[in-house]
């Protein structure tokens, strides 16, 4: 089954526009290639994709080396907001960018719901 980038893009666009305080989202391959994104205009999709895949890979290695088991997500908090990386199936990574005002519980719930929509499309 071929991956439909247009449908992935539609799901991401809906997620970004309908979830409070979400600024962007992307689905990338574990090799760092973009599949679909809905990112702020000033962000380079190729660079974001490569960094996201590298960050998840490094996080998985750290989890393994520190005997933490499989990681669920990588969470980066900065002065301007949050970045959340999570695995989206065996061969993809889901990146979410949220503002500082985002409520973390709501954010994690919406990420979980969106992952349920994305994963079947990547099998």
MARMARFI-494407 format. One line per field, with one value per residue (C-alpha): residue number from 1; chain; x, y, z. Coordinates in pm, 1 decimal. Each point is the difference from the previous one (the first is absolute). Layout:
// residues N
seq <- c(NUM;...) .
mol <- c(A;...) .
u <- c(X;...) .
v <- c(Y;...) .
w <- c(Z;...) .
END
This chain:
// residues 123
seq <- c(1;2;3;4;5;6;7;8;9;10;11;12;13;14;15;16;17;18;19;20;21;22;23;24;25;26;27;28;29;30;31;32;33;34;35;36;37;38;39;40;41;42;43;44;45;46;47;48;49;50;51;52;53;54;55;56;57;58;59;60;61;62;63;64;65;66;67;68;69;70;71;72;73;74;75;76;77;78;79;80;81;82;83;84;85;86;87;88;89;90;91;92;93;94;95;96;97;98;99;100;101;102;103;104;105;106;107;108;109;110;111;112;113;114;115;116;117;118;119;120;121;122;123) .
mol <- c(A;A;A;A;A;A;A;A;A;A;A;A;A;A;A;A;A;A;A;A;A;A;A;A;A;A;A;A;A;A;A;A;A;A;A;A;A;A;A;A;A;A;A;A;A;A;A;A;A;A;A;A;A;A;A;A;A;A;A;A;A;A;A;A;A;A;A;A;A;A;A;A;A;A;A;A;A;A;A;A;A;A;A;A;A;A;A;A;A;A;A;A;A;A;A;A;A;A;A;A;A;A;A;A;A;A;A;A;A;A;A;A;A;A;A;A;A;A;A;A;A;A;A) .
u <- c(0.0;140.1;17.9;-239.8;188.4;-302.4;-217.1;279.5;23.3;-374.7;9.0;290.6;-168.3;-319.6;201.7;186.2;-303.4;-246.2;218.8;61.3;358.7;141.1;237.3;105.9;35.4;187.3;30.2;345.4;173.8;244.9;264.8;-93.2;-196.0;-325.6;-324.4;-242.0;4.5;-193.9;280.7;33.1;116.1;347.1;95.1;200.6;-188.5;313.5;201.8;-285.6;-49.3;366.0;25.9;-321.2;111.7;345.9;-146.7;-237.1;279.3;228.8;-279.4;-63.3;370.0;11.1;-308.6;166.9;340.0;-158.2;-228.2;-317.8;-157.0;-182.5;-55.6;-345.2;92.6;272.6;-105.5;204.6;-102.8;135.0;-82.7;-239.8;-176.9;19.9;111.2;-127.5;139.5;-158.0;28.2;-271.8;28.7;320.5;124.1;-128.1;29.8;-274.8;114.2;-228.9;84.3;-207.1;2.7;92.6;-373.7;-84.0;-145.8;219.5;-277.6;-217.0;302.4;93.9;-361.3;-26.9;334.3;-124.1;-322.7;186.5;247.3;-297.8;-96.9;351.6;134.1;-240.7;102.1;367.1;-34.1) .
v <- c(0.0;339.8;285.8;279.3;320.3;210.9;-179.5;20.3;373.0;37.2;-175.1;218.6;318.2;-93.4;-78.4;332.2;215.7;-168.0;-47.9;299.7;121.7;-237.1;185.1;-277.6;-372.0;-234.2;-368.4;-104.1;-327.6;-142.8;87.1;367.3;51.9;198.7;-184.6;282.5;315.3;299.1;216.9;373.8;170.8;89.2;-361.0;-207.6;-329.4;-192.3;119.5;-57.5;-351.4;-94.4;137.8;-172.3;-341.9;43.9;111.3;-298.0;-240.3;147.1;-10.4;-366.9;-72.9;189.7;-187.0;-328.8;87.2;128.7;-304.8;210.0;-225.7;117.7;372.7;142.9;355.7;260.9;328.7;318.4;313.5;341.1;360.1;20.0;-332.6;-377.0;-253.7;-354.6;-288.7;-340.2;-311.3;-35.5;-363.9;-182.1;237.8;347.4;276.4;244.4;349.4;248.9;363.8;169.0;341.9;56.4;45.8;-359.1;-215.3;-308.6;-248.1;120.5;7.2;-361.5;-115.5;172.9;-146.2;-347.2;51.8;126.4;-289.8;-237.7;166.6;13.5;-347.9;-200.4;215.7;-90.2;-378.8) .
w <- c(0.0;-99.3;247.3;-89.6;89.9;-85.2;258.9;257.4;-68.5;42.9;340.5;112.1;-120.3;188.6;312.6;-11.4;-76.6;236.0;308.1;223.6;29.3;-265.0;-230.6;-234.5;-63.0;-231.5;-83.1;-114.8;-74.7;251.6;-260.3;31.9;-320.5;11.3;-73.7;84.6;206.7;118.2;134.9;52.7;-320.8;122.2;78.9;-246.9;-44.0;-100.4;300.0;245.7;-138.5;33.7;355.2;109.4;-119.1;152.8;332.1;24.3;-94.9;265.4;257.8;-72.7;41.2;330.5;122.9;-83.5;150.9;321.3;25.6;-30.4;-259.8;-309.2;7.6;-49.5;-93.8;10.8;145.2;-46.0;186.6;-95.0;81.2;-295.4;39.3;-33.7;-258.0;36.8;-203.6;0.1;-208.9;-262.3;-91.4;-85.2;-265.3;84.6;257.8;104.0;101.2;171.7;75.3;269.4;161.2;363.3;75.4;-102.1;275.7;7.5;82.4;-288.2;-228.4;76.3;-45.4;-338.8;-107.9;94.0;-198.5;-304.2;14.1;-16.3;-330.4;-142.5;80.6;-222.0;-295.9;47.3;-0.6) .
END
